[in-house]
Amino acid sequence: MGNRTSMERAADAEDPNLNMEDCCVCKSPIDEEQGDIRGYFGIIPTCFCVWCMSSITDMVIQLNGFDDIDVLQERIDELKSEH
């Protein structure tokens, strides 16, 4: 097999740490065919239903101010200037 990343192992369901059946936030059953995900949150094996993943993503957007067009444009300009 060689050195595979945790996400590669998770994608192939080879990682026994990712055999969880329920969302780590709301405890709803995980169904990857519906968009639910399994992976690592840092070093912690985890899985999120599509609703909780969407909520986590939205929280990150809000906490970083990316829901404010001026803040978002400033960040885009910074990224452009880096290249």
MMTF fields as JSON, N, C-alpha, C and O atoms, coordinates in Angstrom:
{
  "mmtfVersion": "1.0.0",
  "mmtfProducer": "UNKNOWN",
  "numBonds": 331,
  "numAtoms": 332,
  "numGroups": 83,
  "numChains": 1,
  "numModels": 1,
  "chainsPerModel": [1],
  "groupsPerChain": [83],
  "chainIdList": ["A"],
  "bondAtomList": [4, 2, 8, 6, 12, 10, 16, 14, 20, 18, 24, 22, 28, 26, 32, 30, 36, 34, 40, 38, 44, 42, 48, 46, 52, 50, 56, 54, 60, 58, 64, 62, 68, 66, 72, 70, 76, 74, 80, 78, 84, 82, 88, 86, 92, 90, 96, 94, 100, 98, 104, 102, 108, 106, 112, 110, 116, 114, 120, 118, 124, 122, 128, 126, 132, 130, 136, 134, 140, 138, 144, 142, 148, 146, 152, 150, 156, 154, 160, 158, 164, 162, 168, 166, 172, 170, 176, 174, 180, 178, 184, 182, 188, 186, 192, 190, 196, 194, 200, 198, 204, 202, 208, 206, 212, 210, 216, 214, 220, 218, 224, 222, 228, 226, 232, 230, 236, 234, 240, 238, 244, 242, 248, 246, 252, 250, 256, 254, 260, 258, 264, 262, 268, 266, 272, 270, 276, 274, 280, 278, 284, 282, 288, 286, 292, 290, 296, 294, 300, 298, 304, 302, 308, 306, 312, 310, 316, 314, 320, 318, 324, 322, 328, 326],
  "bondOrderList": [1, 1, 1, 1, 1, 1, 1, 1, 1, 1, 1, 1, 1, 1, 1, 1, 1, 1, 1, 1, 1, 1, 1, 1, 1, 1, 1, 1, 1, 1, 1, 1, 1, 1, 1, 1, 1, 1, 1, 1, 1, 1, 1, 1, 1, 1, 1, 1, 1, 1, 1, 1, 1, 1, 1, 1, 1, 1, 1, 1, 1, 1, 1, 1, 1, 1, 1, 1, 1, 1, 1, 1, 1, 1, 1, 1, 1, 1, 1, 1, 1, 1],
  "groupList": [{"groupName": "MET", "atomNameList": ["N", "CA", "C", "O"], "elementList": ["N", "C", "C", "O"], "formalChargeList": [0, 0, 0, 0], "bondAtomList": [1, 0, 2, 1, 3, 2], "bondOrderList": [1, 1, 2], "singleLetterCode": "M", "chemCompType": "L-PEPTIDE LINKING"}, {"groupName": "GLY", "atomNameList": ["N", "CA", "C", "O"], "elementList": ["N", "C", "C", "O"], "formalChargeList": [0, 0, 0, 0], "bondAtomList": [1, 0, 2, 1, 3, 2], "bondOrderList": [1, 1, 2], "singleLetterCode": "G", "chemCompType": "PEPTIDE LINKING"}, {"groupName": "ASN", "atomNameList": ["N", "CA", "C", "O"], "elementList": ["N", "C", "C", "O"], "formalChargeList": [0, 0, 0, 0], "bondAtomList": [1, 0, 2, 1, 3, 2], "bondOrderList": [1, 1, 2], "singleLetterCode": "N", "chemCompType": "L-PEPTIDE LINKING"}, {"groupName": "ARG", "atomNameList": ["N", "CA", "C", "O"], "elementList": ["N", "C", "C", "O"], "formalChargeList": [0, 0, 0, 0], "bondAtomList": [1, 0, 2, 1, 3, 2], "bondOrderList": [1, 1, 2], "singleLetterCode": "R", "chemCompType": "L-PEPTIDE LINKING"}, {"groupName": "THR", "atomNameList": ["N", "CA", "C", "O"], "elementList": ["N", "C", "C", "O"], "formalChargeList": [0, 0, 0, 0], "bondAtomList": [1, 0, 2, 1, 3, 2], "bondOrderList": [1, 1, 2], "singleLetterCode": "T", "chemCompType": "L-PEPTIDE LINKING"}, {"groupName": "SER", "atomNameList": ["N", "CA", "C", "O"], "elementList": ["N", "C", "C", "O"], "formalChargeList": [0, 0, 0, 0], "bondAtomList": [1, 0, 2, 1, 3, 2], "bondOrderList": [1, 1, 2], "singleLetterCode": "S", "chemCompType": "L-PEPTIDE LINKING"}, {"groupName": "GLU", "atomNameList": ["N", "CA", "C", "O"], "elementList": ["N", "C", "C", "O"], "formalChargeList": [0, 0, 0, 0], "bondAtomList": [1, 0, 2, 1, 3, 2], "bondOrderList": [1, 1, 2], "singleLetterCode": "E", "chemCompType": "L-PEPTIDE LINKING"}, {"groupName": "ALA", "atomNameList": ["N", "CA", "C", "O"], "elementList": ["N", "C", "C", "O"], "formalChargeList": [0, 0, 0, 0], "bondAtomList": [1, 0, 2, 1, 3, 2], "bondOrderList": [1, 1, 2], "singleLetterCode": "A", "chemCompType": "L-PEPTIDE LINKING"}, {"groupName": "ASP", "atomNameList": ["N", "CA", "C", "O"], "elementList": ["N", "C", "C", "O"], "formalChargeList": [0, 0, 0, 0], "bondAtomList": [1, 0, 2, 1, 3, 2], "bondOrderList": [1, 1, 2], "singleLetterCode": "D", "chemCompType": "L-PEPTIDE LINKING"}, {"groupName": "PRO", "atomNameList": ["N", "CA", "C", "O"], "elementList": ["N", "C", "C", "O"], "formalChargeList": [0, 0, 0, 0], "bondAtomList": [1, 0, 2, 1, 3, 2], "bondOrderList": [1, 1, 2], "singleLetterCode": "P", "chemCompType": "L-PEPTIDE LINKING"}, {"groupName": "LEU", "atomNameList": ["N", "CA", "C", "O"], "elementList": ["N", "C", "C", "O"], "formalChargeList": [0, 0, 0, 0], "bondAtomList": [1, 0, 2, 1, 3, 2], "bondOrderList": [1, 1, 2], "singleLetterCode": "L", "chemCompType": "L-PEPTIDE LINKING"}, {"groupName": "CYS", "atomNameList": ["N", "CA", "C", "O"], "elementList": ["N", "C", "C", "O"], "formalChargeList": [0, 0, 0, 0], "bondAtomList": [1, 0, 2, 1, 3, 2], "bondOrderList": [1, 1, 2], "singleLetterCode": "C", "chemCompType": "L-PEPTIDE LINKING"}, {"groupName": "VAL", "atomNameList": ["N", "CA", "C", "O"], "elementList": ["N", "C", "C", "O"], "formalChargeList": [0, 0, 0, 0], "bondAtomList": [1, 0, 2, 1, 3, 2], "bondOrderList": [1, 1, 2], "singleLetterCode": "V", "chemCompType": "L-PEPTIDE LINKING"}, {"groupName": "LYS", "atomNameList": ["N", "CA", "C", "O"], "elementList": ["N", "C", "C", "O"], "formalChargeList": [0, 0, 0, 0], "bondAtomList": [1, 0, 2, 1, 3, 2], "bondOrderList": [1, 1, 2], "singleLetterCode": "K", "chemCompType": "L-PEPTIDE LINKING"}, {"groupName": "ILE", "atomNameList": ["N", "CA", "C", "O"], "elementList": ["N", "C", "C", "O"], "formalChargeList": [0, 0, 0, 0], "bondAtomList": [1, 0, 2, 1, 3, 2], "bondOrderList": [1, 1, 2], "singleLetterCode": "I", "chemCompType": "L-PEPTIDE LINKING"}, {"groupName": "GLN", "atomNameList": ["N", "CA", "C", "O"], "elementList": ["N", "C", "C", "O"], "formalChargeList": [0, 0, 0, 0], "bondAtomList": [1, 0, 2, 1, 3, 2], "bondOrderList": [1, 1, 2], "singleLetterCode": "Q", "chemCompType": "L-PEPTIDE LINKING"}, {"groupName": "TYR", "atomNameList": ["N", "CA", "C", "O"], "elementList": ["N", "C", "C", "O"], "formalChargeList": [0, 0, 0, 0], "bondAtomList": [1, 0, 2, 1, 3, 2], "bondOrderList": [1, 1, 2], "singleLetterCode": "Y", "chemCompType": "L-PEPTIDE LINKING"}, {"groupName": "PHE", "atomNameList": ["N", "CA", "C", "O"], "elementList": ["N", "C", "C", "O"], "formalChargeList": [0, 0, 0, 0], "bondAtomList": [1, 0, 2, 1, 3, 2], "bondOrderList": [1, 1, 2], "singleLetterCode": "F", "chemCompType": "L-PEPTIDE LINKING"}, {"groupName": "TRP", "atomNameList": ["N", "CA", "C", "O"], "elementList": ["N", "C", "C", "O"], "formalChargeList": [0, 0, 0, 0], "bondAtomList": [1, 0, 2, 1, 3, 2], "bondOrderList": [1, 1, 2], "singleLetterCode": "W", "chemCompType": "L-PEPTIDE LINKING"}, {"groupName": "HIS", "atomNameList": ["N", "CA", "C", "O"], "elementList": ["N", "C", "C", "O"], "formalChargeList": [0, 0, 0, 0], "bondAtomList": [1, 0, 2, 1, 3, 2], "bondOrderList": [1, 1, 2], "singleLetterCode": "H", "chemCompType": "L-PEPTIDE LINKING"}],
  "groupTypeList": [0, 1, 2, 3, 4, 5, 0, 6, 3, 7, 7, 8, 7, 6, 8, 9, 2, 10, 2, 0, 6, 8, 11, 11, 12, 11, 13, 5, 9, 14, 8, 6, 6, 15, 1, 8, 14, 3, 1, 16, 17, 1, 14, 14, 9, 4, 11, 17, 11, 12, 18, 11, 0, 5, 5, 14, 4, 8, 0, 12, 14, 15, 10, 2, 1, 17, 8, 8, 14, 8, 12, 10, 15, 6, 3, 14, 8, 6, 10, 13, 5, 6, 19],
  "groupIdList": [1, 2, 3, 4, 5, 6, 7, 8, 9, 10, 11, 12, 13, 14, 15, 16, 17, 18, 19, 20, 21, 22, 23, 24, 25, 26, 27, 28, 29, 30, 31, 32, 33, 34, 35, 36, 37, 38, 39, 40, 41, 42, 43, 44, 45, 46, 47, 48, 49, 50, 51, 52, 53, 54, 55, 56, 57, 58, 59, 60, 61, 62, 63, 64, 65, 66, 67, 68, 69, 70, 71, 72, 73, 74, 75, 76, 77, 78, 79, 80, 81, 82, 83],
  "secStructList": [7, 7, 1, 7, 7, 2, 2, 2, 2, 2, 2, 6, 6, 7, 7, 4, 4, 4, 7, 7, 7, 5, 7, 6, 6, 6, 7, 7, 5, 7, 7, 4, 4, 4, 6, 7, 3, 3, 3, 3, 3, 6, 6, 3, 3, 3, 3, 3, 7, 2, 2, 2, 2, 2, 2, 2, 2, 2, 2, 2, 2, 2, 2, 6, 6, 6, 6, 1, 2, 2, 2, 2, 2, 2, 2, 2, 2, 2, 2, 2, 2, 2, 7],
  "xCoordList": [0.793, 0.0, 0.842, 0.473, 1.945, 2.754, 2.199, 1.317, 2.725, 2.275, 1.101, 1.278, -0.082, -1.289, -1.778, -1.613, -2.373, -2.905, -4.142, -4.746, -4.512, -5.709, -6.952, -7.876, -6.986, -8.146, -8.219, -9.313, -7.071, -7.071, -7.569, -8.347, -7.12, -7.6, -9.086, -9.824, -9.525, -10.946, -11.803, -12.879, -11.311, -12.067, -12.257, -13.269, -11.296, -11.388, -11.966, -12.019, -12.399, -12.945, -11.957, -12.36, -10.646, -9.63, -9.272, -8.657, -9.644, -9.252, -10.281, -11.411, -9.91, -10.871, -11.351, -12.388, -10.62, -11.04, -12.262, -12.916, -12.573, -13.664, -14.909, -15.704, -15.065, -16.228, -17.43, -18.317, -17.47, -18.582, -19.848, -19.794, -20.959, -22.237, -23.068, -23.989, -22.753, -23.567, -22.738, -21.534, -23.402, -22.777, -22.234, -22.9, -21.045, -20.408, -21.048, -20.761, -21.898, -22.561, -23.987, -24.35, -24.803, -26.245, -26.672, -27.823, -25.76, -26.015, -26.963, -27.465, -27.221, -28.041, -27.201, -25.977, -27.838, -27.098, -26.317, -26.805, -25.11, -24.262, -24.621, -24.725, -24.807, -25.091, -24.248, -24.629, -23.098, -22.176, -22.772, -22.346, -23.746, -24.397, -25.237, -25.573, -25.574, -26.347, -25.456, -25.964, -24.139, -23.218, -22.557, -21.758, -22.869, -22.218, -20.751, -20.394, -19.898, -18.463, -17.843, -18.326, -16.766, -15.932, -14.514, -14.084, -13.803, -12.427, -11.852, -12.314, -10.85, -10.174, -10.331, -10.146, -10.672, -10.722, -9.429, -9.376, -8.366, -7.023, -6.611, -6.485, -6.4, -6.03, -7.2, -7.048, -8.354, -9.513, -10.394, -10.888, -10.602, -11.509, -12.915, -13.379, -13.58, -14.9, -15.747, -15.245, -17.029, -17.919, -19.024, -19.449, -19.468, -20.496, -21.573, -21.281, -22.828, -23.908, -23.828, -23.138, -24.516, -24.454, -24.945, -24.446, -25.912, -26.45, -25.445, -25.265, -24.788, -23.792, -22.561, -21.987, -22.147, -21.004, -21.298, -20.434, -22.497, -22.908, -22.892, -22.472, -23.348, -23.359, -21.948, -21.683, -21.048, -19.659, -19.022, -18.324, -19.26, -18.733, -19.266, -18.511, -20.552, -21.154, -20.555, -20.327, -20.298, -19.704, -18.306, -17.959, -17.51, -16.166, -16.254, -15.477, -17.183, -17.384, -17.71, -17.129, -18.631, -19.017, -17.881, -17.648, -17.172, -16.097, -14.94, -14.246, -14.735, -13.66, -14.121, -13.333, -15.39, -15.912, -16.15, -16.357, -16.127, -16.276, -17.716, -17.995, -18.631, -19.994, -20.156, -21.24, -19.072, -19.024, -18.259, -17.085, -18.901, -18.304, -16.999, -16.084, -16.893, -15.659, -14.503, -13.387, -14.764, -13.73, -13.319, -12.132, -14.278, -13.997, -13.167, -12.214, -13.517, -12.762, -11.333, -10.394, -11.174, -9.832, -8.987, -7.817, -9.58, -8.856, -8.514, -7.427, -9.425, -9.159, -7.99, -7.103, -7.989, -6.895, -5.563, -4.538, -5.571, -4.355, -3.838, -2.64, -4.721, -4.315, -3.753, -2.782, -4.366, -3.871, -2.473, -1.63, -2.224, -0.923, 0.189, 1.37, -0.183, 0.802, 1.369, 2.428, 0.673, 1.105, 1.644, 2.053],
  "yCoordList": [-1.191, 0.0, 1.264, 2.242, 1.273, 2.48, 3.492, 3.183, 4.695, 5.759, 6.5, 7.323, 6.207, 6.857, 7.843, 7.616, 8.922, 9.906, 9.355, 8.389, 9.979, 9.54, 9.705, 8.897, 10.738, 10.948, 9.88, 9.462, 9.432, 8.356, 7.056, 6.323, 6.774, 5.57, 5.674, 4.699, 6.864, 7.062, 6.862, 6.268, 7.367, 7.237, 5.776, 5.414, 4.95, 3.525, 2.719, 1.491, 3.406, 2.768, 1.779, 0.765, 2.072, 1.2, 1.592, 0.807, 2.776, 3.269, 2.829, 3.318, 1.92, 1.423, 2.506, 2.338, 3.612, 4.705, 5.44, 6.176, 5.247, 5.991, 5.138, 5.404, 4.127, 3.242, 3.742, 2.956, 5.019, 5.575, 5.566, 5.729, 5.378, 5.28, 6.546, 6.746, 7.412, 8.6, 9.873, 9.863, 10.971, 12.288, 12.609, 12.364, 13.149, 13.473, 14.678, 14.93, 15.419, 16.573, 16.229, 16.331, 15.819, 15.648, 14.191, 13.916, 13.269, 11.829, 11.233, 10.126, 11.948, 11.352, 10.32, 10.44, 9.314, 8.28, 8.887, 9.78, 8.385, 8.856, 8.107, 6.881, 8.863, 8.306, 9.077, 10.159, 8.508, 9.197, 9.444, 10.364, 8.644, 8.864, 10.143, 10.671, 10.639, 11.873, 13.091, 14.193, 12.904, 14.021, 14.081, 14.983, 13.142, 13.103, 12.74, 12.086, 13.164, 12.926, 12.257, 12.39, 11.54, 10.935, 11.435, 11.579, 11.694, 12.142, 12.475, 11.976, 13.315, 13.702, 15.19, 16.004, 15.537, 16.916, 17.082, 16.819, 17.529, 17.475, 16.021, 15.369, 15.506, 14.09, 13.243, 12.043, 13.859, 13.165, 12.615, 13.381, 11.292, 10.731, 11.276, 11.343, 11.66, 12.272, 12.032, 11.609, 12.304, 12.29, 13.315, 13.53, 13.929, 14.954, 14.684, 14.324, 14.868, 14.825, 16.105, 17.053, 16.13, 17.274, 18.552, 19.639, 18.429, 19.603, 20.183, 21.399, 19.323, 19.812, 20.344, 21.348, 19.684, 20.183, 21.56, 22.437, 21.758, 23.055, 24.11, 25.246, 23.73, 24.66, 25.019, 26.173, 24.053, 24.311, 25.252, 26.193, 25.001, 25.862, 27.28, 28.244, 27.412, 28.728, 29.45, 30.659, 28.731, 29.338, 29.879, 30.98, 29.115, 29.562, 30.825, 31.762, 30.851, 32.029, 33.246, 34.315, 33.087, 34.196, 34.646, 35.844, 33.684, 34.03, 34.755, 35.553, 34.479, 35.135, 36.383, 37.029, 36.724, 37.93, 37.796, 38.801, 36.574, 36.39, 36.553, 36.44, 36.82, 37.138, 38.644, 39.117, 39.387, 40.835, 41.042, 40.683, 41.611, 41.745, 42.534, 42.222, 43.552, 44.343, 43.519, 43.585, 42.746, 41.884, 40.822, 40.534, 40.251, 39.222, 39.792, 39.153, 40.973, 41.595, 41.908, 41.747, 42.354, 42.635, 41.364, 41.392, 40.253, 38.98, 38.51, 37.982, 38.697, 38.327, 39.152, 38.614, 40.451, 41.321, 40.893, 40.917, 40.495, 40.015, 38.759, 38.633, 37.855, 36.617, 36.89, 36.259, 37.832, 38.178, 38.779, 38.501, 39.596, 40.253, 39.278, 39.554, 38.161, 37.148, 36.392, 35.772, 36.444, 35.665, 36.529, 36.043],
  "zCoordList": [0.0, 0.0, 0.0, -0.651, 0.7, 0.753, 1.739, 2.541, 1.667, 2.565, 1.945, 1.046, 2.424, 1.923, 2.971, 4.17, 2.526, 3.461, 4.141, 3.675, 5.248, 5.967, 5.107, 5.195, 4.28, 3.411, 2.328, 1.949, 1.822, 0.836, 1.464, 0.853, 2.682, 3.377, 3.669, 3.528, 4.078, 4.387, 3.144, 3.205, 2.012, 0.763, 0.38, -0.22, 0.72, 0.421, 1.576, 1.516, 2.624, 3.827, 4.428, 4.997, 4.304, 4.868, 6.297, 7.019, 6.703, 8.005, 9.048, 9.04, 9.937, 10.923, 11.885, 12.527, 11.997, 12.872, 12.333, 13.071, 11.058, 10.434, 10.21, 9.308, 11.028, 10.9, 11.697, 12.031, 12.002, 12.764, 11.913, 10.694, 12.558, 11.857, 11.957, 11.165, 12.931, 13.193, 13.12, 13.376, 12.765, 12.734, 14.124, 15.13, 14.173, 15.449, 16.144, 17.314, 15.454, 16.058, 16.454, 17.626, 15.479, 15.744, 15.912, 16.25, 15.678, 15.837, 14.801, 14.998, 13.69, 12.638, 11.884, 11.837, 11.297, 10.569, 9.387, 8.695, 9.181, 8.084, 6.808, 6.798, 5.738, 4.416, 3.407, 2.96, 3.055, 2.158, 0.779, 0.08, 0.378, -0.913, -0.902, -1.962, 0.283, 0.408, 0.669, 0.876, 0.66, 0.85, 2.213, 2.467, 3.099, 4.407, 4.214, 3.234, 5.151, 4.981, 6.197, 7.321, 5.941, 6.977, 6.733, 5.589, 7.803, 7.669, 9.018, 10.044, 9.016, 10.244, 10.487, 9.582, 11.714, 12.187, 12.962, 14.164, 12.255, 12.844, 12.892, 11.855, 14.103, 14.249, 14.739, 14.966, 14.901, 15.46, 14.345, 13.518, 14.309, 13.313, 13.555, 14.693, 12.478, 12.627, 11.394, 10.353, 11.518, 10.368, 10.623, 11.758, 9.552, 9.64, 8.597, 7.456, 9.014, 8.037, 7.203, 7.579, 6.099, 5.197, 5.887, 5.597, 6.792, 7.48, 8.46, 8.519, 9.229, 10.192, 9.475, 9.897, 8.392, 7.625, 7.058, 7.08, 6.557, 6.038, 7.147, 6.925, 8.329, 9.459, 9.908, 10.246, 9.917, 10.291, 9.279, 9.656, 7.997, 6.941, 7.083, 6.955, 7.346, 7.528, 8.728, 8.669, 9.81, 10.992, 10.683, 11.11, 9.948, 9.571, 8.711, 8.901, 7.781, 6.931, 7.798, 7.612, 8.738, 9.606, 10.519, 10.677, 11.121, 12.057, 11.38, 12.011, 10.096, 9.356, 8.625, 7.934, 8.773, 8.144, 6.658, 5.978, 6.132, 4.694, 4.22, 3.027, 5.154, 4.761, 4.543, 4.201, 4.744, 4.496, 3.19, 3.1, 2.19, 0.851, 0.871, 0.109, 1.73, 1.801, 2.364, 1.849, 3.416, 3.996, 2.986, 2.831, 2.312, 1.323, 0.168, -0.279, -0.311, -1.401, -0.968, -1.746, 0.274, 0.805, 0.805, 0.423, 1.232, 1.251, -0.158, -0.39, -1.087, -2.478, -3.018, -3.68, -2.737, -3.175, -2.573, -3.254, -1.282, -0.643, -1.342, -1.593, -1.646, -2.32, -3.709, -4.126, -4.423, -5.75, -5.674, -6.528, -4.665, -4.554, -4.143, -4.357, -3.566, -3.167, -4.368, -4.271, -5.481, -6.657, -7.699, -8.753]
}
